Protein backbone atom coordinates (compact mmCIF):
# COMPACT_ATOMS: atom_id res chain seq x y z
CA UNK A 1 0.00 0.00 0.00
CA UNK A 2 1.28 3.47 -0.93
CA UNK A 3 -1.01 5.34 1.48
CA UNK A 4 -1.91 5.29 5.17
CA UNK A 5 -4.39 7.05 7.43
CA UNK A 6 -3.21 10.06 9.45
CA UNK A 7 -4.50 13.03 11.46
CA UNK A 8 -4.32 16.03 9.13
CA UNK A 9 -4.95 19.76 9.60
CA UNK A 10 -7.74 21.01 7.30
CA UNK A 11 -8.91 24.59 7.78
CA UNK A 12 -11.85 24.00 5.43
CA UNK A 13 -13.68 21.96 8.09
CA UNK A 14 -15.15 23.36 11.30
CA UNK A 15 -12.91 21.35 13.67
CA UNK A 16 -9.76 21.95 11.56
CA UNK A 17 -8.78 18.27 11.88
CA UNK A 18 -9.60 15.18 9.81
CA UNK A 19 -8.33 11.62 9.46
CA UNK A 20 -7.49 10.99 5.83
CA UNK A 21 -5.08 9.19 3.53
CA UNK A 22 -1.52 10.45 3.21
CA UNK A 23 1.55 9.05 1.51
CA UNK A 24 3.23 6.14 3.27
CA UNK A 25 6.46 7.38 4.95
CA UNK A 26 9.84 6.41 3.51
CA UNK A 27 12.42 6.15 6.32
CA UNK A 28 15.97 7.42 6.01
CA UNK A 29 18.78 4.97 6.88
CA UNK A 30 18.78 6.16 10.52
CA UNK A 31 15.00 5.88 10.94
CA UNK A 32 12.82 2.95 11.92
CA UNK A 33 9.35 2.45 10.46
CA UNK A 34 6.93 2.12 13.37
CA UNK A 35 3.36 0.80 13.34
CA UNK A 36 1.68 3.22 15.76
CA UNK A 37 -0.69 1.90 18.43
CA UNK A 38 -1.10 5.00 20.63
CA UNK A 39 -0.25 8.70 20.70
CA UNK A 40 -0.59 11.38 23.37
CA UNK A 41 -1.47 15.04 22.97
CA UNK A 42 0.71 17.98 24.03
CA UNK A 43 0.13 21.72 24.26
CA UNK A 44 2.30 22.06 21.17
CA UNK A 45 -0.24 20.02 19.20
CA UNK A 46 -2.96 22.52 20.08
CA UNK A 47 -0.83 25.46 18.90
CA UNK A 48 0.02 23.62 15.68
CA UNK A 49 -3.64 23.24 14.68
CA UNK A 50 -4.00 27.00 14.23
CA UNK A 51 -0.48 27.64 12.90
CA UNK A 52 -0.08 24.82 10.39
CA UNK A 53 -1.18 25.02 6.79
CA UNK A 54 -3.88 22.66 5.58
CA UNK A 55 -2.32 19.28 4.90
CA UNK A 56 0.06 19.45 7.86
CA UNK A 57 0.09 16.41 10.12
CA UNK A 58 -0.34 16.32 13.89
CA UNK A 59 1.45 14.59 16.74
CA UNK A 60 4.77 14.38 18.61
CA UNK A 61 4.49 11.35 20.93
CA UNK A 62 3.91 7.75 19.89
CA UNK A 63 4.12 4.13 21.00
CA UNK A 64 3.96 1.13 18.71
CA UNK A 65 5.84 -1.74 17.10
CA UNK A 66 8.86 -1.57 14.81
CA UNK A 67 7.73 -2.77 11.40
CA UNK A 68 11.05 -2.10 9.68
CA UNK A 69 14.32 -1.57 11.55
CA UNK A 70 16.69 1.24 10.56
CA UNK A 71 18.82 0.36 7.56
CA UNK A 72 22.01 1.56 9.29
CA UNK A 73 21.56 -1.01 12.05
CA UNK A 74 20.86 1.52 14.80
CA UNK A 75 17.94 1.34 17.21
CA UNK A 76 15.47 -1.41 18.07
CA UNK A 77 14.96 -4.48 15.90
CA UNK A 78 11.82 -5.34 13.91
CA UNK A 79 9.00 -6.49 16.17
CA UNK A 80 10.20 -4.47 19.17
CA UNK A 81 7.67 -2.53 21.21
CA UNK A 82 8.86 1.09 21.22
CA UNK A 83 8.06 4.64 22.25
CA UNK A 84 9.44 7.76 20.65
CA UNK A 85 8.78 11.25 19.39
CA UNK A 86 9.00 13.48 16.36
CA UNK A 87 10.26 16.90 17.42
CA UNK A 88 9.53 20.24 15.79
CA UNK A 89 9.63 21.21 13.00
CA UNK A 90 8.81 17.63 12.07
CA UNK A 91 5.41 16.30 13.09
CA UNK A 92 3.07 13.46 12.21
CA UNK A 93 3.04 10.91 15.06
CA UNK A 94 -0.74 10.66 14.64
CA UNK A 95 -0.63 8.15 11.79
CA UNK A 96 -0.78 4.41 11.22
CA UNK A 97 2.89 4.29 10.18
CA UNK A 98 5.65 6.72 11.15
CA UNK A 99 9.36 6.97 10.34
CA UNK A 100 11.14 7.79 13.62
CA UNK A 101 14.84 8.68 14.11
CA UNK A 102 16.34 5.89 16.20
CA UNK A 103 18.12 8.40 18.45
CA UNK A 104 14.68 9.34 19.81
CA UNK A 105 13.23 5.81 19.96
CA UNK A 106 13.45 3.41 22.92
CA UNK A 107 12.18 -0.09 23.64
CA UNK A 108 9.23 -0.48 25.98
CA UNK A 109 9.98 -2.79 28.95
CA UNK A 110 7.69 -5.65 29.88
CA UNK A 111 4.78 -4.53 32.04
CA UNK A 112 4.50 -1.08 30.46
CA UNK A 113 1.46 -0.56 28.21
CA UNK A 114 1.40 1.30 24.91
CA UNK A 115 -0.78 3.97 26.59
CA UNK A 116 1.71 4.50 29.42
CA UNK A 117 4.62 4.63 26.98
CA UNK A 118 2.86 7.08 24.66
CA UNK A 119 2.29 9.44 27.60
CA UNK A 120 6.02 9.73 28.33
CA UNK A 121 8.11 11.23 25.52
CA UNK A 122 7.53 15.00 25.35
CA UNK A 123 6.17 15.62 28.86
CA UNK A 124 8.44 13.12 30.59
CA UNK A 125 11.64 14.25 28.89
CA UNK A 126 10.80 17.92 29.44
CA UNK A 127 10.30 17.30 33.17
CA UNK A 128 13.47 15.19 33.39
CA UNK A 129 15.70 17.71 31.63
CA UNK A 130 14.22 20.64 33.58
CA UNK A 131 14.94 18.99 36.92
CA UNK A 132 18.47 18.13 35.82
CA UNK A 133 19.09 21.88 35.44
CA UNK A 134 18.58 22.16 39.20
CA UNK A 135 21.44 19.82 40.08
CA UNK A 136 21.20 17.78 43.28
CA UNK A 137 17.66 18.00 44.70
CA UNK A 138 18.23 16.11 47.94
CA UNK A 139 16.34 17.97 50.71
CA UNK A 140 15.68 20.87 48.34
CA UNK A 141 12.37 22.74 48.22
CA UNK A 142 10.83 22.52 44.73
CA UNK A 143 7.70 24.21 43.35
CA UNK A 144 5.98 22.81 40.25
CA UNK A 145 3.34 24.98 38.59
CA UNK A 146 0.65 23.33 36.51
CA UNK A 147 1.21 20.26 38.70
CA UNK A 148 -1.79 18.37 37.31
CA UNK A 149 -0.72 18.86 33.69
CA UNK A 150 1.29 16.70 31.32
CA UNK A 151 4.71 17.98 32.37
CA UNK A 152 3.75 18.91 35.92
CA UNK A 153 2.76 15.48 37.18
CA UNK A 154 6.01 13.96 35.91
CA UNK A 155 8.06 16.80 37.44
CA UNK A 156 6.41 16.29 40.84
CA UNK A 157 7.17 12.57 40.87
CA UNK A 158 10.71 12.79 39.51
CA UNK A 159 11.62 15.56 41.96
CA UNK A 160 10.42 13.41 44.85
CA UNK A 161 12.40 10.43 43.56
CA UNK A 162 15.46 12.71 43.64
CA UNK A 163 14.86 13.52 47.31
CA UNK A 164 13.16 16.91 47.01
CA UNK A 165 10.30 18.30 49.07
CA UNK A 166 7.70 19.19 46.46
CA UNK A 167 4.89 21.74 46.39
CA UNK A 168 2.40 21.49 43.52
CA UNK A 169 0.52 24.55 42.28
CA UNK A 170 -2.93 24.04 40.72
CA UNK A 171 -5.73 26.40 39.75
CA UNK A 172 -8.79 24.19 39.62
CA UNK A 173 -10.39 22.44 42.58
CA UNK A 174 -11.09 19.42 40.38
CA UNK A 175 -7.35 18.80 39.94
CA UNK A 176 -6.39 18.74 43.61
CA UNK A 177 -7.12 15.04 44.10
CA UNK A 178 -4.89 13.94 41.21
CA UNK A 179 -1.99 16.02 42.56
CA UNK A 180 -2.49 14.78 46.13
CA UNK A 181 -2.25 11.25 44.76
CA UNK A 182 1.30 12.07 43.62
CA UNK A 183 2.33 12.48 47.26
CA UNK A 184 3.44 16.11 47.09
CA UNK A 185 4.08 17.82 50.41
CA UNK A 186 1.69 20.75 49.90
CA UNK A 187 -0.74 21.95 47.27
CA UNK A 188 -0.97 25.66 46.47
CA UNK A 189 -4.41 26.28 44.97
CA UNK A 190 -5.37 29.53 43.30
CA UNK A 191 -5.20 31.63 40.17
CA UNK A 192 -2.39 33.75 41.66
CA UNK A 193 0.91 31.94 42.16
CA UNK A 194 1.60 34.09 45.23
CA UNK A 195 -0.45 31.53 47.24
CA UNK A 196 2.63 29.30 47.00
CA UNK A 197 4.64 31.80 49.05
CA UNK A 198 3.41 30.29 52.33
CA UNK A 199 5.30 27.06 51.58
CA UNK A 200 8.47 28.69 50.20
CA UNK A 201 11.01 29.94 49.48
CA UNK A 202 12.10 27.50 46.80
CA UNK A 203 15.48 26.30 45.61
CA UNK A 204 13.99 25.33 42.25
CA UNK A 205 10.78 26.29 40.44
CA UNK A 206 9.54 24.40 37.37
CA UNK A 207 7.16 26.80 35.64
CA UNK A 208 4.90 25.94 32.70
CA UNK A 209 2.74 29.07 32.95
CA UNK A 210 4.92 32.05 32.05
CA UNK A 211 3.24 35.48 32.12
CA UNK A 212 2.35 36.89 35.52
CA UNK A 213 3.08 33.58 37.27
CA UNK A 214 6.69 33.69 36.10
CA UNK A 215 7.02 37.29 37.30
CA UNK A 216 5.78 36.27 40.78
CA UNK A 217 8.13 33.30 40.83
CA UNK A 218 11.17 35.42 40.05
CA UNK A 219 10.33 38.34 42.33
CA UNK A 220 9.24 36.63 45.55
CA UNK A 221 9.43 32.83 45.62
CA UNK A 222 13.10 31.86 45.15
CA UNK A 223 15.87 31.57 47.71
CA UNK A 224 19.00 33.65 46.96
CA UNK A 225 20.79 31.80 44.20
CA UNK A 226 17.63 29.84 43.37
CA UNK A 227 16.69 28.74 39.86
CA UNK A 228 13.46 28.99 37.90
CA UNK A 229 13.20 26.85 34.75
CA UNK A 230 10.62 28.28 32.36
CA UNK A 231 8.95 25.68 30.16
CA UNK A 232 5.84 27.36 28.80
CA UNK A 233 3.76 30.43 28.22
CA UNK A 234 0.21 29.35 28.98
CA UNK A 235 -0.38 32.64 30.81
CA UNK A 236 0.95 34.75 27.96
CA UNK A 237 4.06 35.66 26.02
CA UNK A 238 4.92 38.84 27.92
CA UNK A 239 6.36 39.01 31.43
CA UNK A 240 6.50 42.28 33.38
CA UNK A 241 9.19 42.28 36.06
CA UNK A 242 9.55 44.65 38.99
CA UNK A 243 13.31 44.95 39.17
CA UNK A 244 13.07 46.70 42.52
CA UNK A 245 11.44 43.66 44.07
CA UNK A 246 13.95 41.33 42.48
CA UNK A 247 17.00 43.33 43.58
CA UNK A 248 15.76 44.10 47.09
CA UNK A 249 13.89 40.87 47.98
CA UNK A 250 14.98 38.00 45.78
CA UNK A 251 18.64 38.87 45.52
CA UNK A 252 20.74 36.68 43.23
CA UNK A 253 18.29 34.52 41.25
CA UNK A 254 18.53 32.61 38.00
CA UNK A 255 16.18 32.00 35.08
CA UNK A 256 16.67 29.22 32.56
CA UNK A 257 14.38 28.30 29.68
CA UNK A 258 14.03 24.87 28.14
CA UNK A 259 12.63 24.03 24.70
CA UNK A 260 12.61 20.29 24.07
CA UNK A 261 13.36 20.31 20.31
CA UNK A 262 16.41 22.49 21.00
CA UNK A 263 17.47 20.22 23.87
CA UNK A 264 17.25 17.14 21.65
CA UNK A 265 19.66 18.62 19.12
CA UNK A 266 22.45 17.77 21.56
CA UNK A 267 20.85 14.83 23.39
CA UNK A 268 19.50 11.46 22.31
CA UNK A 269 15.94 11.23 23.58
CA UNK A 270 16.19 7.42 23.59
CA UNK A 271 18.43 7.44 26.68
CA UNK A 272 16.08 9.56 28.77
CA UNK A 273 13.03 7.68 27.51
CA UNK A 274 14.56 4.36 28.52
CA UNK A 275 15.20 5.70 32.03
CA UNK A 276 11.63 6.93 32.35
CA UNK A 277 10.08 3.72 31.07
CA UNK A 278 12.10 1.59 33.46
CA UNK A 279 10.82 3.74 36.33
CA UNK A 280 7.28 3.03 35.10
CA UNK A 281 8.06 -0.70 34.87
CA UNK A 282 9.33 -0.58 38.46
CA UNK A 283 6.11 1.24 39.50
CA UNK A 284 8.10 4.20 40.77
CA UNK A 285 6.76 6.58 38.11
CA UNK A 286 3.06 6.69 37.23
CA UNK A 287 1.88 8.46 34.08
CA UNK A 288 -1.32 10.36 34.85
CA UNK A 289 -3.62 9.55 31.95
CA UNK A 290 -6.76 11.65 32.20
CA UNK A 291 -8.51 10.07 29.24
CA UNK A 292 -8.06 7.30 26.67
CA UNK A 293 -10.09 7.26 23.46
CA UNK A 294 -9.94 6.03 19.87
CA UNK A 295 -8.25 8.45 17.49
CA UNK A 296 -11.53 8.89 15.63
CA UNK A 297 -12.53 11.12 18.58
CA UNK A 298 -9.59 13.47 18.03
CA UNK A 299 -11.67 16.65 17.62
CA UNK A 300 -13.63 16.05 20.84
CA UNK A 301 -10.51 15.23 22.85
CA UNK A 302 -8.64 18.25 21.47
CA UNK A 303 -11.47 20.53 22.64
CA UNK A 304 -11.41 19.04 26.14
CA UNK A 305 -7.63 19.35 26.20
CA UNK A 306 -7.81 22.98 25.04
CA UNK A 307 -10.35 23.74 27.80
CA UNK A 308 -7.99 22.18 30.39
CA UNK A 309 -10.61 19.61 31.37
CA UNK A 310 -8.17 16.69 31.17
CA UNK A 311 -5.69 16.19 34.02
CA UNK A 312 -2.38 14.72 32.95
CA UNK A 313 -2.19 13.20 29.49
CA UNK A 314 -4.76 12.45 26.79
CA UNK A 315 -3.99 9.20 24.95
CA UNK A 316 -5.51 8.23 21.61
CA UNK A 317 -5.45 4.64 20.33
CA UNK A 318 -4.89 4.21 16.59
CA UNK A 319 -6.80 1.49 14.79
C-alpha positions as CSV (number, residue, x, y, z in Angstrom):
1,X,0.0,0.0,0.0
2,X,1.3,3.5,-0.9
3,X,-1.0,5.3,1.5
4,X,-1.9,5.3,5.2
5,X,-4.4,7.1,7.4
6,X,-3.2,10.1,9.5
7,X,-4.5,13.0,11.5
8,X,-4.3,16.0,9.1
9,X,-4.9,19.8,9.6
10,X,-7.7,21.0,7.3
11,X,-8.9,24.6,7.8
12,X,-11.8,24.0,5.4
13,X,-13.7,22.0,8.1
14,X,-15.1,23.4,11.3
15,X,-12.9,21.3,13.7
16,X,-9.8,22.0,11.6
17,X,-8.8,18.3,11.9
18,X,-9.6,15.2,9.8
19,X,-8.3,11.6,9.5
20,X,-7.5,11.0,5.8
21,X,-5.1,9.2,3.5
22,X,-1.5,10.4,3.2
23,X,1.6,9.0,1.5
24,X,3.2,6.1,3.3
25,X,6.5,7.4,5.0
26,X,9.8,6.4,3.5
27,X,12.4,6.2,6.3
28,X,16.0,7.4,6.0
29,X,18.8,5.0,6.9
30,X,18.8,6.2,10.5
31,X,15.0,5.9,10.9
32,X,12.8,2.9,11.9
33,X,9.3,2.4,10.5
34,X,6.9,2.1,13.4
35,X,3.4,0.8,13.3
36,X,1.7,3.2,15.8
37,X,-0.7,1.9,18.4
38,X,-1.1,5.0,20.6
39,X,-0.3,8.7,20.7
40,X,-0.6,11.4,23.4
41,X,-1.5,15.0,23.0
42,X,0.7,18.0,24.0
43,X,0.1,21.7,24.3
44,X,2.3,22.1,21.2
45,X,-0.2,20.0,19.2
46,X,-3.0,22.5,20.1
47,X,-0.8,25.5,18.9
48,X,0.0,23.6,15.7
49,X,-3.6,23.2,14.7
50,X,-4.0,27.0,14.2
51,X,-0.5,27.6,12.9
52,X,-0.1,24.8,10.4
53,X,-1.2,25.0,6.8
54,X,-3.9,22.7,5.6
55,X,-2.3,19.3,4.9
56,X,0.1,19.4,7.9
57,X,0.1,16.4,10.1
58,X,-0.3,16.3,13.9
59,X,1.5,14.6,16.7
60,X,4.8,14.4,18.6
61,X,4.5,11.3,20.9
62,X,3.9,7.7,19.9
63,X,4.1,4.1,21.0
64,X,4.0,1.1,18.7
65,X,5.8,-1.7,17.1
66,X,8.9,-1.6,14.8
67,X,7.7,-2.8,11.4
68,X,11.1,-2.1,9.7
69,X,14.3,-1.6,11.5
70,X,16.7,1.2,10.6
71,X,18.8,0.4,7.6
72,X,22.0,1.6,9.3
73,X,21.6,-1.0,12.1
74,X,20.9,1.5,14.8
75,X,17.9,1.3,17.2
76,X,15.5,-1.4,18.1
77,X,15.0,-4.5,15.9
78,X,11.8,-5.3,13.9
79,X,9.0,-6.5,16.2
80,X,10.2,-4.5,19.2
81,X,7.7,-2.5,21.2
82,X,8.9,1.1,21.2
83,X,8.1,4.6,22.2
84,X,9.4,7.8,20.7
85,X,8.8,11.3,19.4
86,X,9.0,13.5,16.4
87,X,10.3,16.9,17.4
88,X,9.5,20.2,15.8
89,X,9.6,21.2,13.0
90,X,8.8,17.6,12.1
91,X,5.4,16.3,13.1
92,X,3.1,13.5,12.2
93,X,3.0,10.9,15.1
94,X,-0.7,10.7,14.6
95,X,-0.6,8.2,11.8
96,X,-0.8,4.4,11.2
97,X,2.9,4.3,10.2
98,X,5.6,6.7,11.2
99,X,9.4,7.0,10.3
100,X,11.1,7.8,13.6
101,X,14.8,8.7,14.1
102,X,16.3,5.9,16.2
103,X,18.1,8.4,18.4
104,X,14.7,9.3,19.8
105,X,13.2,5.8,20.0
106,X,13.5,3.4,22.9
107,X,12.2,-0.1,23.6
108,X,9.2,-0.5,26.0
109,X,10.0,-2.8,29.0
110,X,7.7,-5.7,29.9
111,X,4.8,-4.5,32.0
112,X,4.5,-1.1,30.5
113,X,1.5,-0.6,28.2
114,X,1.4,1.3,24.9
115,X,-0.8,4.0,26.6
116,X,1.7,4.5,29.4
117,X,4.6,4.6,27.0
118,X,2.9,7.1,24.7
119,X,2.3,9.4,27.6
120,X,6.0,9.7,28.3
121,X,8.1,11.2,25.5
122,X,7.5,15.0,25.4
123,X,6.2,15.6,28.9
124,X,8.4,13.1,30.6
125,X,11.6,14.2,28.9
126,X,10.8,17.9,29.4
127,X,10.3,17.3,33.2
128,X,13.5,15.2,33.4
129,X,15.7,17.7,31.6
130,X,14.2,20.6,33.6
131,X,14.9,19.0,36.9
132,X,18.5,18.1,35.8
133,X,19.1,21.9,35.4
134,X,18.6,22.2,39.2
135,X,21.4,19.8,40.1
136,X,21.2,17.8,43.3
137,X,17.7,18.0,44.7
138,X,18.2,16.1,47.9
139,X,16.3,18.0,50.7
140,X,15.7,20.9,48.3
141,X,12.4,22.7,48.2
142,X,10.8,22.5,44.7
143,X,7.7,24.2,43.3
144,X,6.0,22.8,40.3
145,X,3.3,25.0,38.6
146,X,0.7,23.3,36.5
147,X,1.2,20.3,38.7
148,X,-1.8,18.4,37.3
149,X,-0.7,18.9,33.7
150,X,1.3,16.7,31.3
151,X,4.7,18.0,32.4
152,X,3.8,18.9,35.9
153,X,2.8,15.5,37.2
154,X,6.0,14.0,35.9
155,X,8.1,16.8,37.4
156,X,6.4,16.3,40.8
157,X,7.2,12.6,40.9
158,X,10.7,12.8,39.5
159,X,11.6,15.6,42.0
160,X,10.4,13.4,44.9
161,X,12.4,10.4,43.6
162,X,15.5,12.7,43.6
163,X,14.9,13.5,47.3
164,X,13.2,16.9,47.0
165,X,10.3,18.3,49.1
166,X,7.7,19.2,46.5
167,X,4.9,21.7,46.4
168,X,2.4,21.5,43.5
169,X,0.5,24.6,42.3
170,X,-2.9,24.0,40.7
171,X,-5.7,26.4,39.8
172,X,-8.8,24.2,39.6
173,X,-10.4,22.4,42.6
174,X,-11.1,19.4,40.4
175,X,-7.4,18.8,39.9
176,X,-6.4,18.7,43.6
177,X,-7.1,15.0,44.1
178,X,-4.9,13.9,41.2
179,X,-2.0,16.0,42.6
180,X,-2.5,14.8,46.1
181,X,-2.2,11.2,44.8
182,X,1.3,12.1,43.6
183,X,2.3,12.5,47.3
184,X,3.4,16.1,47.1
185,X,4.1,17.8,50.4
186,X,1.7,20.8,49.9
187,X,-0.7,22.0,47.3
188,X,-1.0,25.7,46.5
189,X,-4.4,26.3,45.0
190,X,-5.4,29.5,43.3
191,X,-5.2,31.6,40.2
192,X,-2.4,33.7,41.7
193,X,0.9,31.9,42.2
194,X,1.6,34.1,45.2
195,X,-0.4,31.5,47.2
196,X,2.6,29.3,47.0
197,X,4.6,31.8,49.0
198,X,3.4,30.3,52.3
199,X,5.3,27.1,51.6
200,X,8.5,28.7,50.2
201,X,11.0,29.9,49.5
202,X,12.1,27.5,46.8
203,X,15.5,26.3,45.6
204,X,14.0,25.3,42.2
205,X,10.8,26.3,40.4
206,X,9.5,24.4,37.4
207,X,7.2,26.8,35.6
208,X,4.9,25.9,32.7
209,X,2.7,29.1,33.0
210,X,4.9,32.0,32.1
211,X,3.2,35.5,32.1
212,X,2.4,36.9,35.5
213,X,3.1,33.6,37.3
214,X,6.7,33.7,36.1
215,X,7.0,37.3,37.3
216,X,5.8,36.3,40.8
217,X,8.1,33.3,40.8
218,X,11.2,35.4,40.1
219,X,10.3,38.3,42.3
220,X,9.2,36.6,45.5
221,X,9.4,32.8,45.6
222,X,13.1,31.9,45.1
223,X,15.9,31.6,47.7
224,X,19.0,33.7,47.0
225,X,20.8,31.8,44.2
226,X,17.6,29.8,43.4
227,X,16.7,28.7,39.9
228,X,13.5,29.0,37.9
229,X,13.2,26.8,34.8
230,X,10.6,28.3,32.4
231,X,8.9,25.7,30.2
232,X,5.8,27.4,28.8
233,X,3.8,30.4,28.2
234,X,0.2,29.4,29.0
235,X,-0.4,32.6,30.8
236,X,1.0,34.7,28.0
237,X,4.1,35.7,26.0
238,X,4.9,38.8,27.9
239,X,6.4,39.0,31.4
240,X,6.5,42.3,33.4
241,X,9.2,42.3,36.1
242,X,9.5,44.6,39.0
243,X,13.3,44.9,39.2
244,X,13.1,46.7,42.5
245,X,11.4,43.7,44.1
246,X,13.9,41.3,42.5
247,X,17.0,43.3,43.6
248,X,15.8,44.1,47.1
249,X,13.9,40.9,48.0
250,X,15.0,38.0,45.8
251,X,18.6,38.9,45.5
252,X,20.7,36.7,43.2
253,X,18.3,34.5,41.3
254,X,18.5,32.6,38.0
255,X,16.2,32.0,35.1
256,X,16.7,29.2,32.6
257,X,14.4,28.3,29.7
258,X,14.0,24.9,28.1
259,X,12.6,24.0,24.7
260,X,12.6,20.3,24.1
261,X,13.4,20.3,20.3
262,X,16.4,22.5,21.0
263,X,17.5,20.2,23.9
264,X,17.2,17.1,21.7
265,X,19.7,18.6,19.1
266,X,22.5,17.8,21.6
267,X,20.9,14.8,23.4
268,X,19.5,11.5,22.3
269,X,15.9,11.2,23.6
270,X,16.2,7.4,23.6
271,X,18.4,7.4,26.7
272,X,16.1,9.6,28.8
273,X,13.0,7.7,27.5
274,X,14.6,4.4,28.5
275,X,15.2,5.7,32.0
276,X,11.6,6.9,32.4
277,X,10.1,3.7,31.1
278,X,12.1,1.6,33.5
279,X,10.8,3.7,36.3
280,X,7.3,3.0,35.1
281,X,8.1,-0.7,34.9
282,X,9.3,-0.6,38.5
283,X,6.1,1.2,39.5
284,X,8.1,4.2,40.8
285,X,6.8,6.6,38.1
286,X,3.1,6.7,37.2
287,X,1.9,8.5,34.1
288,X,-1.3,10.4,34.9
289,X,-3.6,9.6,31.9
290,X,-6.8,11.7,32.2
291,X,-8.5,10.1,29.2
292,X,-8.1,7.3,26.7
293,X,-10.1,7.3,23.5
294,X,-9.9,6.0,19.9
295,X,-8.2,8.4,17.5
296,X,-11.5,8.9,15.6
297,X,-12.5,11.1,18.6
298,X,-9.6,13.5,18.0
299,X,-11.7,16.6,17.6
300,X,-13.6,16.1,20.8
301,X,-10.5,15.2,22.9
302,X,-8.6,18.3,21.5
303,X,-11.5,20.5,22.6
304,X,-11.4,19.0,26.1
305,X,-7.6,19.4,26.2
306,X,-7.8,23.0,25.0
307,X,-10.3,23.7,27.8
308,X,-8.0,22.2,30.4
309,X,-10.6,19.6,31.4
310,X,-8.2,16.7,31.2
311,X,-5.7,16.2,34.0
312,X,-2.4,14.7,32.9
313,X,-2.2,13.2,29.5
314,X,-4.8,12.5,26.8
315,X,-4.0,9.2,25.0
316,X,-5.5,8.2,21.6
317,X,-5.5,4.6,20.3
318,X,-4.9,4.2,16.6
319,X,-6.8,1.5,14.8
